[in-house]
Amino acid sequence: MPKLEVHRVCLPPPETTLQKVRRSTSEIFFPDDPFHRFKNQTWLKKLYLGLQFIFPVFQWGPDYSLKLLRSDVFSGLTIASLAIPQGISYAKLADLPPIIGLYSSFVPPLIYSALGSSRHLVVGPNSIASLVLATMLGGYVSPSDQPTLYLQLAFTATFFAGVFQASLGLLRLGFLIDFLSKATLVGFMAGSAVIVSLQQLKGLLGIVHFSNQMQIVPVLSSVFTHRNEWSWQTFAIGFGFLLYLLTAREISRRKPELFWVSAAAPLTSVIFSTLIVYLFRSNVHGIPTIGHLPKGLNPTSLNMLYFHGTYLGVALKTGIVTGVLSLTEGIAVGRTFAALKNYQVDGNKEMMAIGLMNMAGSCSSCYITTGSFSRSAVNYNAGAKTVVSNVIMSLTVLVTLLFLMPLLAYTPNFILAVIIISAVVGLIDYQAAFRLWKVDKLDFLAFLCSFLGVLFISFPIGLGIAVGVSVFKILLHVTRPNTVVLGNIPGTQIYQSLSRYREALRVPSFLIIAVESPFWFANSTYLQERILRLVREEKENIESNGGNPMKCIILDMTAVTAIDTTGIQTLCELRETLEKRSLQFVLANLGGNVMEKLHRSNALESFGSSGLYLTVGEAVAEISSIWKAEMPKRFTRKHGVKHLPQ
């Protein structure tokens, strides 16, 4: 019989505590290792590399060409035609003067162009942040009764949002944003879209008295309670433009090469609706308009920041909530388009760029801004090559601020409501909700909590409930990890779950269990009970169906990435309990970190050299060979003979 070759488990090379802390810290906070590039460089080269690290423009700037400029100019003019009407509309959504929306489309994109790492992200006001800003501030200060204080709080919330975002980037804490799961955001955006759309019925129907609350019940109540204020002229014209915008978007969706149809639709709607009001003087018949907008560059708002007083806490809370939401959307949009063009977006740089542009914007009459999916999609389809398209858009907004503001005086309010409705309807992703239900019921529960919470309670509470459900899901997976019984795929050394692979077969006399999580204090008691229950069930199954008696339990620890002292103690207790039942207990596929901790705790000594194996296959093969070698000895001892019968 050929000798069986067994690969013994070896200890990983030892590490000091300082080395461990440095390695784990580097992996968490500096996974991209930004400092290795500075090694063995001259001071001048280090300066240039430092500028490249802080200002990505130094990376692509030297290779910029006239051909790239032509593409960026075209895409910049295209997104400007979308950004101008959307900026005005979203400012109205945030209960701010319309001019603030244009200010916010001028300064922040210039700052992002120098600091951002995405080539296609277009920054400016967005619907979600605008709506949350209006909801959270409007609950304490009325924008109509106290407009100056409301504006001060909006700028201050923007400043706090920028500080929070930049701090996350500076401290490299972007992983905290990951607690906002996809399911949570899908539900939040869908609920927000419904509320936003219903809120715009005020402008579409010409209602004067309308609820300031942002829940679905009071909003619908306001719509039907004030039916005497409905204006059929406003509704008829506005509904026609809404059909035009939705049709244009559907055309661009079905034929991506006609992206310009959807991109130009908002601006053309503003132009034609303004001409209708101006030529026919429809405002005399009850159609309200934006009115006079001041010309000129962004005035300073540094003196309007609110750093003391009764409402400081409101501004701080609003800034953090809007900061998290806008940061999540901005990074997600940037990474989406980066993946399409096969380049990387640095999340920490994005947080710094978005944070600094909001801090600067709060001092120049801008409110919270971030990356916009709709404008970024238009920018991408228009052929943008670099962030210069943001600069072109800003310059176009600058021309509008300096020379074209009088032309917007007759722009009707209903067209802004129509633009907002057409923009936010796309946020209701029913297909994503269906996929959540089909794939993961807990994710669907998070979606449902977020959606219903926004509709019936409030935006922050709805979002908080959904985050709570997501955290509960994490805790559930941590405290109740998956454990499976493995079987062998015939003719191979592969072991897979018996419940998922029909071809997998039980190995006689062995019970092979795999744990798919870290083994620590939060789940050690459950895992101990679960393993012992599997052992009991396996014994009962053998007794009822017959078969070889169970002799050995193999614990496959491939997916056990970490273990603590409680987990080590539990493993030792399991070994002692099973040995009392005349069952062998061995471990296989131990990771380096787990192996080291078992060694330091002296737990390896209790398992011995025959209690640890590199793979499940080796454990089964060696233990089986040992049993076969012992059979003649047991027979000899039992019958008192020196030779086995032939």
C-alpha positions, -999 to 999 in steps of 0.1 A, spaced: 0 0 0 15 34 -10 23 58 17 -2 86 21 14 121 17 0 145 42 7 183 43 9 194 79 -4 228 89 23 253 96 21 285 116 22 318 97 52 340 102 49 359 135 39 396 136 44 421 163 13 440 177 26 472 160 29 454 126 -7 441 130 -21 475 138 -2 491 110 -14 464 85 -50 466 95 -50 504 97 -34 506 63 -60 483 48 -89 501 63 -79 537 58 -53 535 30 -62 506 7 -48 525 -22 -14 531 -5 -10 568 -16 24 572 -1 44 545 -19 47 568 -50 68 593 -30 95 569 -21 130 574 -37 119 606 -55 135 640 -58 119 669 -39 107 684 -72 91 651 -83 75 647 -48 60 682 -52 46 673 -86 32 640 -74 17 658 -44 -1 682 -67 -13 653 -87 -26 635 -56 -45 666 -44 -55 681 -78 -64 654 -103 -63 681 -130 -25 677 -130 -29 640 -140 -49 646 -172 -40 682 -179 -7 677 -196 -23 654 -222 -53 676 -228 -58 685 -265 -80 705 -288 -99 674 -298 -109 668 -262 -118 704 -258 -143 702 -287 -160 672 -271 -161 689 -237 -175 722 -251 -204 704 -268 -212 683 -238 -208 714 -215 -233 734 -235 -257 704 -236 -257 699 -198 -261 737 -193 -294 736 -212 -305 711 -186 -288 726 -155 -303 761 -158 -340 751 -157 -333 723 -132 -313 747 -109 -342 771 -108 -367 742 -102 -347 726 -74 -342 758 -56 -380 762 -56 -383 727 -44 -360 736 -15 -382 767 -8 -353 790 -17 -353 819 -42 -349 806 -78 -317 826 -83 -300 805 -56 -303 775 -79 -284 793 -106 -257 804 -81 -254 768 -70 -248 758 -107 -219 782 -111 -194 781 -82 -195 744 -71 -188 729 -106 -156 751 -109 -143 738 -76 -151 702 -84 -133 705 -117 -101 711 -99 -105 685 -71 -128 657 -84 -115 624 -98 -146 616 -120 -145 627 -157 -182 625 -162 -198 636 -129 -218 668 -133 -224 687 -100 -252 710 -90 -285 710 -70 -304 678 -69 -340 668 -60 -334 646 -29 -311 670 -11 -334 699 -20 -364 681 -7 -348 670 25 -335 705 31 -370 720 27 -385 693 49 -361 695 78 -357 733 79 -394 739 71 -404 721 102 -389 748 123 -387 780 102 -413 791 77 -397 801 44 -425 826 37 -428 842 71 -390 842 79 -373 841 45 -340 856 58 -336 832 87 -346 803 64 -319 813 39 -293 817 67 -301 782 79 -299 768 44 -264 782 39 -253 771 73 -266 735 67 -247 735 35 -215 746 53 -220 718 79 -226 693 52 -194 703 35 -174 701 67 -189 666 74 -182 654 39 -146 668 38 -139 653 72 -149 618 60 -126 622 31 -97 636 52 -100 609 78 -107 583 50 -139 571 66 -158 566 34 -168 530 44 -193 546 68 -214 555 38 -218 518 30 -244 515 58 -268 531 34 -276 500 14 -290 499 -21 -323 487 -8 -325 516 16 -317 542 -11 -342 526 -36 -370 529 -11 -359 564 1 -358 577 -35 -391 561 -45 -409 576 -15 -392 609 -20 -403 609 -57 -439 603 -48 -439 631 -22 -421 655 -45 -445 648 -74 -475 653 -52 -460 686 -38 -457 699 -74 -495 697 -78 -495 731 -60 -478 747 -90 -494 725 -117 -529 732 -104 -523 768 -94 -532 762 -57 -523 791 -35 -529 776 0 -510 744 4 -497 723 33 -460 727 43 -460 692 57 -442 665 36 -463 634 44 -487 619 18 -519 624 39 -517 661 45 -504 667 9 -533 649 -7 -557 666 18 -544 700 6 -549 691 -30 -586 681 -26 -595 705 1 -587 735 -21 -604 724 -52 -619 759 -56 -583 772 -63 -576 748 -92 -568 766 -124 -577 747 -156 -555 770 -177 -524 762 -156 -532 725 -155 -539 722 -193 -507 739 -204 -486 723 -177 -499 688 -185 -491 693 -221 -455 702 -213 -453 672 -189 -463 649 -217 -437 665 -239 -409 660 -213 -419 624 -206 -421 616 -244 -387 632 -250 -371 611 -222 -387 579 -235 -373 587 -270 -338 591 -255 -342 560 -235 -351 538 -264 -325 554 -288 -295 566 -268 -280 583 -298 -309 608 -295 -299 618 -260 -300 654 -269 -338 652 -273 -343 646 -236 -314 670 -226 -329 699 -246 -365 693 -235 -364 712 -201 -348 743 -217 -371 744 -247 -401 739 -223 -389 770 -203 -385 790 -235 -418 781 -250 -438 784 -218 -422 818 -211 -431 830 -246 -467 818 -242 -470 838 -209 -453 868 -223 -472 870 -256 -506 863 -242 -500 879 -209 -514 848 -192 -503 860 -159 -532 883 -159 -555 853 -160 -540 838 -128 -509 820 -140 -481 830 -115 -446 835 -128 -411 836 -113 -409 873 -114 -378 895 -114 -344 878 -109 -313 899 -101 -285 900 -125 -248 895 -115 -224 871 -99 -229 852 -67 -229 876 -37 -210 866 -7 -230 849 21 -202 845 46 -220 870 69 -252 849 67 -238 818 83 -256 810 115 -232 797 141 -252 806 173 -287 808 184 -318 786 188 -317 770 154 -280 760 153 -288 724 161 -314 723 133 -288 735 108 -263 710 120 -287 680 119 -299 691 84 -264 695 72 -254 660 83 -284 643 68 -283 661 35 -245 657 35 -248 619 38 -275 616 11 -257 639 -14 -224 622 -8 -238 588 -13 -255 598 -46 -225 617 -59 -200 588 -53 -224 562 -66 -231 582 -98 -193 589 -103 -184 552 -99 -212 541 -123 -199 561 -152 -163 554 -143 -170 517 -146 -185 523 -181 -152 539 -193 -129 516 -173 -112 541 -150 -111 545 -112 -128 570 -90 -112 577 -57 -139 577 -31 -119 597 -5 -110 623 -31 -146 626 -41 -156 632 -5 -130 659 -2 -140 675 -35 -177 675 -27 -171 687 8 -149 716 -2 -172 727 -29 -201 728 -5 -181 747 21 -171 773 -6 -206 773 -19 -221 781 15 -199 813 15 -210 823 -21 -249 820 -19 -251 784 -29 -270 756 -11 -262 719 -10 -249 704 -43 -237 670 -54 -234 649 -85 -266 646 -105 -274 613 -122 -296 629 -150 -271 656 -159 -241 631 -156 -260 607 -180 -265 635 -205 -229 645 -201 -217 610 -207 -239 605 -238 -229 639 -252 -193 626 -254 -176 644 -224 -140 634 -220 -129 653 -189 -143 676 -161 -138 705 -184 -174 700 -194 -183 712 -159 -163 744 -165 -181 750 -198 -214 745 -180 -204 770 -153 -194 796 -179 -227 792 -196 -245 797 -163 -223 828 -158 -234 843 -191 -270 837 -180 -265 854 -147 -249 884 -163 -271 890 -193 -301 867 -196 -319 871 -162 -346 895 -174 -358 869 -199 -368 846 -171 -391 870 -154 -421 856 -173 -413 820 -167 -444 804 -152 -442 785 -119 -460 755 -134 -432 748 -158 -408 744 -129 -432 720 -112 -435 700 -145 -397 698 -148 -394 685 -113 -421 659 -118 -405 646 -150 -371 644 -132 -382 626 -101 -405 601 -117 -374 583 -129 -364 578 -93 -393 553 -88 -374 521 -97 -401 495 -94 -379 469 -113 -353 472 -85 -380 467 -59 -392 436 -77 -356 422 -78 -352 429 -40 -384 409 -33 -372 380 -56 -336 378 -42 -336 389 -6 -367 394 16 -348 413 43 -335 438 16 -371 442 5 -382 449 41 -355 476 43 -369 490 10 -405 489 23 -396 505 56 -378 533 39 -405 539 13 -434 538 38 -415 558 64 -409 586 40 -445 586 28 -463 585 61 -438 597 88 -409 619 76 -378 618 55 -352 615 83 -373 590 103 -380 569 73 -344 568 64 -334 560 100 -359 531 101 -345 517 69 -309 520 81 -320 502 113 -334 473 93 -301 471 73 -281 471 106 -304 444 120 -297 424 89 -260 427 95 -264 417 132 -286 387 121 -259 374 98 -232 379 124 -251 364 153 -268 336 133 -243 326 107 -249 300 81 -236 264 89 -238 237 63 -231 199 62 -207 190 34 -205 160 12 -179 148 -14 -183 152 -51 -176 116 -64 -142 113 -81 -129 146 -68 -114 161 -36 -142 188 -36 -166 190 -7 -199 210 -11 -232 215 6 -254 184 7 -285 205 5 -274 224 -26 -255 199 -46 -274 167 -55 -243 149 -66 -226 155 -32 -225 123 -11 -220 118 26 -187 104 37 -193 73 59 -184 78 95 -177 115 90 -198 146 97 -183 176 78 -196 210 89 -187 243 74 -191 276 92 -195 307 70 -186 336 93 -161 348 118 -161 327 151 -164 352 179 -184 362 210 -215 373 191 -221 339 176 -200 313 196 -229 301 218 -251 297 187 -225 279 168 -217 255 196 -254 246 200 -258 244 162 -229 220 158 -240 198 186 -275 197 172 -261 187 138 -242 159 155 -274 147 173 -294 148 141 -267 129 122 -267 102 149 -305 99 148 -304 97 110 -278 69 112 -299 50 138 -331 52 118 -316 45 83 -286 24 92 -251 29 81 -216 33 95 -215 48 129 -202 84 131 -167 86 144 -153 120 134 -165 156 130 -145 178 107 -150 216 110 -142 233 77 -130 268 87 -124 282 52 -149 310 57 -138 317 93 -119 349 87 -115 358 123 -117 344 158 -115 358 193 -109 344 228 -146 334 232 -145 315 199 -113 297 209 -128 287 242 -159 274 224 -138 253 200 -120 237 230 -153 230 248 -166 214 216 -136 192 214 -140 181 250 -177 175 247 -173 154 216 -144 134 229 -166 124 259 -190 110 233 -161 90 217 -161 113 187 -130 128 171 -131 165 164 -106 181 139 -102 214 121 -95 220 84 -87 250 62 -76 274 90 -66 309 79 -34 326 90 -51 349 114 -71 321 130 -41 298 132 -19 324 149 -45 331 176 -50 294 183 -13 291 187 -10 321 210 -38 308 232 -21 273 234 -53 258 219 -33 240 193 -17 218 219 -51 204 229 -59 195 193 -25 179 187 -7 173 154 -35 150 142 -63 176 148 -54 202 121 -54 197 84 -49 219 53 -80 207 35 -110 186 42 -99 160 17 -66 155 34 -84 151 68 -107 125 54 -79 106 37 -55 105 66 -81 97 93 -95 69 71 -60 55 66 -54 55 104 -87 37 110 -77 10 84 -43 6 100 -59 1 134 -84 -25 123 -59 -54 124 -46 -44 158 -82 -43 172 -90 -77 157 -58 -92 172 -65 -78 206 -101 -90 205 -93 -126 194 -59 -131 210 -41 -142 178 -9 -129 162 -19 -133 126 -51 -124 108 -69 -153 91 -62 -156 54 
